[in-house]
Amino acid sequence: MSQQLKSLSKGLQVYKEIVNYGKPISATLLCDRLSINKSTMSRILQTLKDEGYILYLDNSNEIFPRSLENIESKKTRIELLIQKTKPLLEEIHKKTKECSYLGIIDNNKLLYLNQIDYSNRKIKTRNSIGLQAPLHTNALGKSILAFGNYSLENIKLEPYTSNTITDIKSFKKTLDEVLINGYSLDNSEYQDNMRCVGVPIFNHENILVGAVGISGTKDRLSFEKLNQLGKDIIDIVDRYNIKC
């Protein structure tokens, strides 16, 4: 059996034990019941948590399964959001000539759900779909934090480049500017030589559902162009009514 299949088998075994236990269970007890060492169990539980299959009781180490109904509901909402925003991403890409993105907040990180890039450039932006990034380091994350009702206490302002904002006062000031402008910027704060613009998106009930934006290299995206593109993307987003 391959290592991947072995890992999957152990993960399913742990999840089955959590479901069948019938009440919240600790990682220590899971280790004892399944004869799995602590480090392996920690990796398995983190994966199950990241994928939305388990939750922890407030302020405790007790684990319980998230209902499959909730998991499927979340999956359906995400699929609908991707479907409804694809024309929006295509228009943003057509207008800006840069790779366009859709992202949402997930486990206090920015999760990239979709991206569009039909350019003929030999070197393109990497495929980011399914990847996560720290919220404070990118334009989409900043837009979501600025326009959403999220606490900054769980955001660790760790440095990723020399431009990453790591001071909470400076970060709050940045988010205030995002609220005023309606768009956010990323000046090589997660990846060197890359700049980004992000704009929040709301559904028909004016509820924040995520953010869209573009990224490109510093030589193509001057600050003057970035700010103009931010306004252009706002105009495009305002024409869409995302019913999801």
C-alpha positions in Angstrom: 0.0 0.0 0.0 1.4 3.5 -1.0 2.2 6.0 1.7 -0.7 8.2 0.5 -3.2 5.4 0.9 -1.9 4.6 4.3 -2.3 8.2 5.4 -5.8 8.3 4.0 -6.7 5.0 5.7 -5.5 6.3 9.1 -7.3 9.6 8.6 -10.6 7.7 7.9 -10.0 5.5 10.9 -9.6 8.5 13.2 -12.7 10.3 11.7 -14.7 7.1 12.1 -13.6 6.8 15.8 -14.6 10.4 16.4 -18.0 9.9 14.9 -18.7 6.5 16.6 -17.5 7.7 20.0 -20.8 9.6 20.4 -19.5 12.5 22.4 -16.5 14.9 22.3 -13.2 13.1 22.6 -9.6 14.2 23.3 -6.6 13.6 21.0 -4.9 11.7 23.9 -7.8 9.3 24.1 -7.8 8.8 20.4 -4.1 8.0 20.5 -4.8 5.3 23.1 -7.8 3.8 21.4 -6.2 3.6 18.0 -2.5 3.1 19.0 -1.4 6.1 16.9 1.5 8.3 18.1 0.9 11.9 19.1 2.7 13.5 16.2 0.8 11.5 13.6 -2.5 12.1 15.4 -1.8 15.8 15.5 -1.2 15.9 11.7 -4.4 13.9 11.0 -6.5 16.1 13.3 -5.1 19.3 11.8 -6.0 18.0 8.3 -9.5 17.0 9.4 -10.0 20.4 11.0 -8.7 22.3 7.9 -11.0 20.3 5.7 -14.0 21.1 7.9 -14.7 17.5 9.1 -14.1 18.2 12.9 -14.5 21.0 15.4 -13.2 21.7 18.9 -15.4 22.6 21.8 -14.9 26.2 22.9 -11.7 26.7 25.0 -11.0 22.9 25.2 -9.2 20.1 23.5 -12.4 18.1 23.1 -13.1 17.1 19.4 -16.4 16.4 17.8 -17.4 15.7 14.2 -19.0 18.3 12.0 -22.2 17.0 10.4 -21.9 15.9 6.8 -24.9 18.0 6.1 -23.0 21.1 7.1 -20.0 20.0 5.0 -22.1 19.4 1.9 -23.9 22.8 2.5 -20.6 24.6 2.6 -19.3 22.8 -0.5 -22.5 23.7 -2.4 -22.2 27.4 -1.4 -18.6 27.5 -2.6 -19.4 25.8 -5.9 -22.2 28.3 -6.4 -19.9 31.2 -5.6 -17.3 30.0 -8.1 -20.0 29.5 -10.8 -21.6 32.9 -10.2 -18.3 34.8 -10.2 -16.6 33.3 -13.2 -18.0 35.9 -15.6 -16.9 38.6 -13.2 -13.3 37.2 -13.1 -13.3 37.0 -16.9 -14.3 40.6 -17.2 -11.7 41.7 -14.7 -9.0 39.8 -16.5 -10.1 41.3 -19.9 -10.0 44.8 -18.5 -6.8 44.5 -16.6 -4.8 42.0 -18.7 -3.7 40.5 -15.4 -4.5 37.2 -13.6 -7.8 37.6 -11.7 -8.7 35.8 -8.5 -11.6 34.8 -6.2 -10.9 34.2 -2.5 -12.8 33.7 0.7 -11.8 33.6 4.4 -11.3 30.1 5.7 -9.8 29.1 9.1 -8.4 32.7 9.5 -6.6 32.4 6.1 -7.3 33.5 2.6 -8.5 30.5 0.5 -8.1 30.9 -3.3 -11.2 29.4 -5.0 -10.7 30.4 -8.6 -8.4 32.3 -11.0 -8.5 33.3 -14.6 -5.6 34.0 -16.9 -6.0 33.8 -20.7 -2.8 35.8 -21.4 -0.1 34.5 -23.8 2.8 35.3 -21.4 5.5 32.7 -21.3 5.8 33.1 -17.5 2.4 33.1 -15.8 1.3 33.4 -12.2 1.2 30.0 -10.6 -2.0 28.1 -10.1 -3.2 29.2 -6.7 -6.6 27.4 -6.6 -7.0 25.6 -3.3 -4.0 27.3 -1.8 -4.2 29.4 1.4 -2.3 32.6 2.3 -2.1 34.7 5.5 -4.8 37.3 5.4 -2.5 40.3 6.3 -0.2 39.7 3.4 -2.4 40.0 0.4 -4.9 42.3 -1.2 -7.9 40.0 -1.1 -7.4 39.2 2.6 -7.1 42.9 3.5 -10.4 43.6 1.6 -12.2 40.9 3.5 -10.8 42.0 6.9 -11.6 45.7 6.2 -15.2 45.1 5.1 -16.1 42.1 7.3 -16.8 41.8 10.9 -13.7 39.9 11.9 -11.5 40.2 15.0 -7.8 40.9 14.4 -6.8 39.1 17.6 -6.4 35.8 15.7 -4.4 37.3 12.9 -0.7 36.7 13.4 1.2 39.5 11.7 4.2 37.4 10.8 6.7 38.7 8.2 7.0 37.0 4.8 8.9 39.7 2.9 10.6 42.9 4.0 7.3 44.7 3.0 4.9 42.7 5.1 3.0 44.8 7.7 3.8 43.3 11.1 2.7 46.2 13.4 -1.0 46.1 14.5 -1.4 49.9 14.5 -0.1 50.2 10.9 -2.3 47.3 9.8 -5.4 48.9 11.3 -4.5 52.1 9.5 -4.2 50.2 6.3 -7.6 48.6 6.7 -9.1 52.1 7.4 -7.6 53.2 4.1 -9.2 50.2 2.4 -12.6 51.2 3.7 -12.2 54.7 2.4 -10.8 53.6 -1.1 -13.0 50.6 -1.5 -10.0 48.5 -2.6 -6.8 47.2 -1.1 -3.2 46.9 -2.3 -0.4 44.4 -1.8 3.1 45.7 -2.4 5.1 42.5 -2.5 4.0 41.7 1.0 3.8 37.9 0.5 5.9 37.3 -2.6 8.8 39.5 -3.7 8.3 41.4 -7.0 4.5 40.9 -7.0 1.8 43.5 -6.5 -2.0 43.0 -6.2 -5.3 44.7 -5.9 -8.4 43.4 -4.1 -12.0 44.4 -4.0 -14.7 42.9 -1.6 -17.8 41.3 -3.1 -21.2 41.1 -1.6 -24.3 39.1 -2.4 -27.8 40.4 -3.2 -28.5 40.8 0.6 -25.3 43.0 0.9 -23.5 40.2 2.9 -19.8 40.0 2.4 -19.0 36.7 0.6 -15.3 37.1 -0.4 -13.1 39.2 -2.5 -11.8 39.4 -6.1 -8.7 41.0 -7.5 -5.6 40.7 -9.7 -1.9 40.2 -9.3 1.1 41.0 -11.5 4.7 41.9 -11.4 6.1 45.2 -10.1 7.4 46.2 -13.5 3.9 46.0 -15.0 2.0 47.4 -12.0 3.2 50.8 -10.9 1.4 52.4 -7.9 -0.4 54.8 -10.2 -1.7 51.9 -12.3 -2.6 49.8 -9.2 -4.8 52.6 -7.9 -6.5 53.0 -11.3 -7.1 49.3 -11.6 -8.6 49.3 -8.1 -11.2 51.8 -9.2 -11.8 49.9 -12.5 -12.4 46.6 -10.6 -14.9 48.4 -8.3 -16.8 49.6 -11.3 -16.9 46.0 -12.7 -18.0 44.5 -9.4 -20.7 47.1 -8.9 -22.4 45.8 -12.1 -22.7 42.3 -10.8 -25.4 41.0 -8.5 -24.0 37.8 -7.0 -27.0 35.7 -5.9 -25.4 33.2 -3.6 
